[in-house]
């Protein structure tokens, strides 16, 4: 679950990296570890303390898929969309997951339980299609295995 943004703690995180703009990605990683997402409040504070524009900070946040601007669900399900996984059925698996979970990819269920995200390589190409649930990677996932894994993680 997301932790409420605290500007004093955010300042500590920023200062732990020397409040240097070239450390923005590392600072963002620390923010995600602490808060689970990058809020608009965080973007403003980062821009101010690192002497960057909000557009510069937002540009970095939106470039990397592991940085999000809304709170994620309790469980994060990522489905690989890279070529190897696509060749082995990840498009069909994604459609199944969307139907099973009840949200389109890149969204979170209304109850905040599950976020369904695309990812563009889990480094498990030999076992395509691959998914990740709560930082655990699984290979050779079909719809039946997906359903079983999802049930195991809830």
C-alpha positions as CSV (number, residue, x, y, z in Angstrom):
1,X,0.0,0.0,0.0
2,X,1.1,3.5,-0.7
3,X,2.5,5.6,2.2
4,X,1.3,9.1,2.6
5,X,3.8,11.7,1.2
6,X,5.8,13.5,3.8
7,X,7.9,16.4,2.7
8,X,10.3,16.2,5.6
9,X,11.1,12.5,4.8
10,X,11.2,13.4,1.1
11,X,13.8,16.1,1.9
12,X,15.9,13.5,3.8
13,X,15.8,11.2,0.8
14,X,16.8,14.0,-1.6
15,X,19.6,15.1,0.7
16,X,20.9,11.5,1.1
17,X,21.7,11.8,-2.6
18,X,23.4,15.1,-2.2
19,X,20.4,17.0,-3.6
20,X,22.1,16.7,-7.0
21,X,20.0,16.8,-10.2
22,X,22.1,14.1,-11.8
23,X,20.8,11.7,-9.1
24,X,17.2,12.2,-10.0
25,X,16.6,8.6,-11.2
26,X,18.1,7.2,-8.0
27,X,16.1,9.6,-5.9
28,X,12.9,8.5,-7.7
29,X,13.7,4.9,-7.0
30,X,14.0,5.7,-3.3
31,X,10.7,7.6,-3.5
32,X,9.0,4.6,-5.1
33,X,10.4,2.3,-2.4
34,X,9.1,4.6,0.3
35,X,5.8,5.9,-1.2
36,X,5.1,3.3,-4.0
37,X,4.4,6.1,-6.5
38,X,5.5,9.6,-7.5
39,X,2.8,12.1,-6.5
40,X,2.4,15.6,-8.0
41,X,3.5,16.9,-4.6
42,X,6.7,14.9,-4.9
43,X,7.3,16.2,-8.4
44,X,7.0,19.7,-7.2
45,X,9.3,19.1,-4.3
46,X,11.9,17.3,-6.4
47,X,11.8,20.1,-9.0
48,X,12.3,22.8,-6.3
49,X,15.0,21.0,-4.3
50,X,17.0,19.8,-7.4
51,X,16.6,23.1,-9.3
52,X,14.8,21.4,-12.2
53,X,11.5,22.2,-13.9
54,X,8.5,20.1,-13.1
55,X,8.4,19.2,-16.8
56,X,12.0,17.8,-16.5
57,X,11.1,15.7,-13.4
58,X,7.8,14.5,-15.0
59,X,9.7,13.6,-18.2
60,X,11.9,11.2,-16.3
61,X,9.0,9.8,-14.3
62,X,7.0,9.1,-17.5
63,X,10.0,7.6,-19.3
64,X,10.6,4.7,-16.9
65,X,7.8,2.1,-16.6
66,X,8.6,1.4,-12.9
67,X,7.7,5.0,-11.9
68,X,4.0,5.6,-11.6
69,X,2.0,8.7,-10.7
70,X,-0.9,7.0,-9.1
71,X,-0.9,4.5,-6.2
72,X,-0.6,0.9,-7.3
73,X,-2.8,-1.9,-6.2
74,X,-1.9,-4.2,-3.3
75,X,-0.6,-6.7,-5.9
76,X,1.1,-5.8,-9.1
77,X,0.8,-8.1,-12.1
78,X,3.1,-7.4,-15.0
79,X,2.8,-9.2,-18.3
80,X,5.7,-9.2,-20.7
81,X,4.9,-7.6,-24.1
82,X,8.3,-8.0,-25.7
83,X,8.7,-9.9,-29.0
84,X,9.6,-13.4,-27.6
85,X,6.6,-13.3,-25.2
86,X,4.3,-12.0,-28.0
87,X,5.4,-14.9,-30.2
88,X,4.5,-17.3,-27.5
89,X,1.1,-15.9,-26.7
90,X,1.4,-12.9,-24.4
91,X,-1.2,-10.9,-26.3
92,X,-3.8,-13.6,-25.7
93,X,-2.6,-13.9,-22.1
94,X,-3.0,-10.1,-21.6
95,X,-6.6,-10.3,-23.0
96,X,-7.3,-13.2,-20.6
97,X,-5.8,-11.3,-17.6
98,X,-7.8,-8.1,-18.4
99,X,-11.0,-10.2,-18.5
100,X,-10.1,-12.2,-15.3
101,X,-9.0,-9.1,-13.3
102,X,-11.6,-6.8,-14.7
103,X,-9.4,-3.9,-15.8
104,X,-7.5,-2.9,-19.0
105,X,-3.7,-3.2,-18.9
106,X,-2.1,-0.2,-17.2
107,X,-4.9,0.1,-14.7
108,X,-5.8,-0.8,-11.1
109,X,-9.0,-2.5,-9.9
110,X,-11.5,-0.2,-8.2
111,X,-10.9,-1.9,-4.9
112,X,-7.2,-1.3,-5.1
113,X,-6.3,-5.0,-5.0
114,X,-4.5,-5.5,-8.4
115,X,-2.6,-3.3,-10.8
116,X,-2.2,-4.9,-14.3
117,X,0.9,-3.5,-16.0
118,X,2.7,-4.2,-19.3
119,X,6.4,-4.7,-19.1
120,X,8.9,-4.9,-22.0
121,X,11.2,-7.8,-20.9
122,X,11.5,-9.7,-17.7
123,X,14.7,-11.4,-18.9
124,X,12.9,-14.8,-19.1
125,X,12.7,-15.1,-22.9
126,X,13.5,-18.8,-22.9
127,X,10.3,-19.4,-20.8
128,X,7.9,-17.2,-22.7
129,X,5.4,-15.9,-22.1
130,X,6.5,-14.5,-18.8
131,X,4.7,-12.6,-16.0
132,X,5.7,-11.0,-12.7
133,X,3.5,-11.0,-9.7
134,X,4.7,-9.0,-6.7
135,X,8.4,-9.2,-7.8
136,X,8.2,-13.0,-8.5
137,X,8.8,-13.9,-12.2
138,X,7.0,-16.9,-13.7
139,X,7.5,-18.5,-17.1
140,X,5.5,-20.5,-19.6
141,X,2.3,-18.9,-18.4
142,X,-0.9,-19.8,-20.1
143,X,-4.4,-18.8,-19.0
144,X,-4.8,-21.7,-16.6
145,X,-1.4,-21.1,-14.9
146,X,-2.2,-17.4,-14.8
147,X,-5.4,-18.1,-12.9
148,X,-3.7,-20.4,-10.5
149,X,-0.8,-17.9,-9.8
150,X,-3.2,-15.0,-9.3
151,X,-5.2,-17.1,-6.8
152,X,-2.0,-18.0,-4.9
153,X,-1.1,-14.3,-4.6
154,X,-4.4,-13.1,-3.3
